[in-house]
Amino acid sequence: MLNVVEIQKILPHRFPFLLIDRVEKLECEKSIVGYKNVSISEPVFQGHFPDHPIYPGVMIVEGMAQAGGVLAFKSMSAEDQEGAKDKVVYFMSIDKCKFRSPVTPGDKLEYHIDVIKHRGNIWVLEGKAVVDNNIVAEAELKAMIVDK
């Protein structure tokens, strides 16, 4: 549905910190499914860990947050989307975060984000990170869209 070029028009993140490659499903104000292909060539694996590469949990949570940011921006009215280049998503809290299984090079890391609550510029999201239909991480994220 959205490729990486379209995602870069929404998010300010760039390599090596753009952590979403594609959006497969998007239902405005409800949910998004996006993914990242985890590759051994990613710089993070130089230090985490050289002989036992594990994709860091903090990067998984950031990927969920970025998917949530795409959902929030795409849920804005067409008029508000025009001014989106002057906005940014700040994450206010990460709650109920759990890591269930390691993510390793070669995995397709899917981000499944559902809206719990949306009021004004505040979003509360339920995020799940999934590899091969297994939940590898989950968290409740709270974010706010603000002016840059």
N, C-alpha and C positions, 0 to 999 in steps of 0.2 A: 504494500500500500504506500509506504514512504521509503525511499532509498536513502543512502547516507548523505547524498547531496541535498535532498529536501530536509533531512534532519538538521544539517548544518545551517540551513536558513532559519531554523527555529531556535536551536541551542547555541550558546557562545563557545562551547567546548570544541577543542581541536586535538589532533594527535599530540601526545599519547594519552590524552585524557577524555577523548570522546569514546564512550563505552557502550554505544548502541549502534549497530550496523544497519538495521532495517526494522521497520514496523510492519507487522503482518496483519494486525487487526486493530481498528480504532473505532470506538463508539463514544462520541463526544459526551462528556460529563458522566460517563459510566466506566469505561475500561479501555485498556490498551494491552496488546501483546507485541513485544519486540524482542530482538535477540542480538547477541554478540557471539561471533565465532572466536573462541579462545585459541590463540596460536602461540607456539613456542617462541616465535620471533618477537613477542611483546617484551619491552624493556624491563617490566617488573620481574620477569623470571631470572634476570641476571643476579638478583639478590634474594629471591623468594621462591624457592630455594634452589641453588645451582645444581645440586645432585638429586633433588626431589621436588620438581616444580609443582607448586600449588598456587592457584589464583587467589589472591588475598580477599578475605571476607569484606574488608572495607571497600574494595573495588566492586564487589558484587552489590553491596548496598548502594554505592554511588551509581551503578548502572540502573538499579531500580529507580533511584531518584531522578536520573536523566529521563527515563521512560515516563515517569510521572510528570516531569516538566513538559515533555512533548504533549502529553494528554491535556494538561492544563492550558497550554497555549492554543492547541487545536480546538479546545472547547470554548474559546473566547468568541465573541461575536465577530463578524467580518470587519466591522468598524474598528474593534479593539485589536484585531490581528494586524491591522495596518500600522498601529503604534507599537506592536510587539518588539520591534527592534530597539525600542527605548526601555524595555522591561527586562527583568531577570527574575528567576525563581530562586528564593532563598529557603533552605530547609531549616525549619525551626526545631524539630525534634525527630528522633528515631526511637521508637519504643517497641517492646516485645520482640526484639531482634534475636533470631536463633539461626545457628548454622548447623546443618544436618549431615552434609557430606562434602568432601573436598571436590573442587572443580579443577580440572587439569587440562593441559594443552590437548587440543583436538575436540573438546566438548563444545556443543552448541548450547550456550547459556541463554535460556529464554526468560524474559521478564514479563510476569503477569501482574498487572496493576489494576485494582478496582477502587472506585471512589467510595469511601465510607460516608464522607460529608463534604459539602462545598457550600461555603457561605461567603459572599463577597470575593475578596482576593485570597481567602484562606482555603486550603485544600487538605483533607485528611484522607490518606490512601492506605490501602492494604496491598503490600507487595509480596510476591512469591517469586523466587528464582528457581527455575526448573531445568534439569538436564535429563534427557531420555525419560520424560514423564515422571521423574522423581523430584520432589521438592528438596533443594539443596540449601536454601536459606529463605527466611521470611522476616518481615518487619512491618510495623505500622509507621508511616511517614507523615509528618505534618509540614506543609510548605506555604509560603506566601509569595504572591507575585507583586514585585515592587518596581519603582522607577530605578533606572541605573544611576 
